[in-house]
């Protein structure tokens, strides 16, 4: 992989596929399961942001800010997904 490529096509295709699976889960099974899945994605994003070297990341904000926002978002989504009854 070259240094100019920030996201490999394989990773982009996997993320797109996972998003489509979450939409399918929301339509077929339950919205709560999809919301908890989105929470897992937010946690994974926070982990990826902590592990990505600064020379490979699109840096606009500090890493601490990005990770904090993603973790708070993930916790709120997990709480809402596990406690809110969706019909």
N, C-alpha and C positions, 0 to 999 in steps of 0.2 A: 504494500500500500504506500502510495506516495505521500509526502509530507503535506501537499496541498489538499488532499482529500480528508475532510474532517469526519464524514460519516460514510462508511462503506455501504454499497448498495445492498449487501446482505443484511446489515443491521437495519437499514431503512425498511426493507421488505418485511423483516420480522416484526418490527414495531407496527407497521401498517396492518399486518396480519393479526397481531394481538388486539389491536383496536377493533378490527372487524369482528373478531371473536367476542369481545366484550359487548359490542352492539348486538350480536346474535344472542348472547346470553340474556341481555336485557329484554329482548323481544320474546324469546322463547321461554326462558326459565323465570327469572325474576330480576327486577331492577335492583334489589338489594345486593344480589350477588355481583352485578355489574359495578355497583358503587364501591363495594369492597375491593373488587379487582382494580378499579381506578386508584384506590388508596395504595394498593401494592405497587402500581406504576409510579405513583408519586414518591413512595419510599425508594424505589429503584432509581428514580431520577436524582434523589438526594444522594444516594450512595454513589452513583455515577459521577455526580458533580464533585464529590470529595476525592474521587480516585483519578479524575481526568487531569493530566498535567496542564499547567497554565498555558504552555505554548500550543496545546491542542484544543483549547477551549475558546469559544467566542466570549470574551470577557467584557462585560459592561458594568456589572456590579461586583462587589466583593464576594468571594466564595461563601463566607459566613452568612451573608444575606440570602443568597440563593438556597443554601441548604436549610436555613431556618424557615424560610417561606415554604419550601417543599415539604418539610417535616410537619409543620403546622397544618398545611393543607391535607396531608395524608392522614393525620390524626383526626381532623374534623370529618373527613370523608369516611373513615373507618367508624367513628362514633355514630354518624348519621346513618350509615349503611347497616349498622348492627342494632340500632335502637328505634329507628323510624319505621313504622309499619306502612309499607307501600302496597297498594292494591293493584 
